[in-house]
Amino acid sequence: MNDPVAVAGAFHAHLTGAGRFSRHFDEVVLGVLDRTRASTVLGAFRTVFAVRTSATAPAGAAPHAEARHARAVTPAEAAPAGADAGRVRP
């Protein structure tokens, strides 16, 4: 299993600051599959995006300015209302 903090950090690095995809999307929703009882994988994503975004925000920017539209959710939370959360959509 990959380290959840490292994976979340990689996504964060590419989506914020000087990352390759920074400012390319209005909203990013990461559907995080977490089979752990303590939700450690989802927790890692939520922590990395909350903590690191505060540290990398441009001077004078509102807290979480870059990631206010980036969030980590469970796959069920990411699915549109009424959609089958287990279905793979093209």
N, C-alpha and C positions, 0 to 999 in steps of 0.2 A: 504494500500500500504506500502511495506517495504521502509525504508529510503535508497535511492540510494547510499549515501555515505557509509553507514554501509555495504551494500551488496558488493559494489566495494572494500571496505576495507577487507572484508572476502576473496574475490577472491585473492586480492593482498597478503594477509597474507599467503595463502596456496601456491601461485605460486612463491614467492620470498623469499629471506633470508633463514631462517631456516624452512620455510613452508614445509609441508608434500610432496608437489609436485614440490618443487624447483629443477631446473635442470633436470626434467624428460622429458621435451618437448623442441624441437627445436623452435617451434613457437606456440603461443596461440593466437587465434582470438576469442574475445568475441562478439557475435552478440547481441547487446543490443536493445531491443524493447523499443522505447520511443515515447509515444503518446502525449507528452506535446508540446505546441507551442514553448516554449523557449529551447527545447532539454535539459532539466535539468537532466534527467536520464543519457543520453549519456555523457553530460558534467561532471557529477559526476565521471563516470568511467575514462574519459580521465584525469581529474584533479588528482584523487587519484593515478593513475598509474604514472603520470608525477612527481608529488610532492613527494610521498612516496618512489618511487624507488630511487630518488636522495638521500634521507635521509638514506636509508637502504643499499646502495651499499657498498661493502667492501672497506676498505681504499686502495687508489691507483687505484681503478677501474675507468674506464671511466664513465662519467655521463650516467645514464640510462643503464648501462651494463647488469643488470639482466633482464630488461624488454624491451630491444631493439626489442625482438620478441614477445612481448605481446602488443596487441592493442585492443581498444574497437571500434567497428564499428556498423553501422546500419545493420539489417539483409540483406538488399539488397546489401550492400558493402561486406558482408561475403560470399554471394552466388557465386559460380563459374560462369564465364562468360557464358551466355546463359541458366543458370539454373533458374527454377521458384523459386523466393525468398520466396514465401508463402508455398512451399511444404515442408513437414516434411520428412527428409531423415533418414533412419535407421542407 
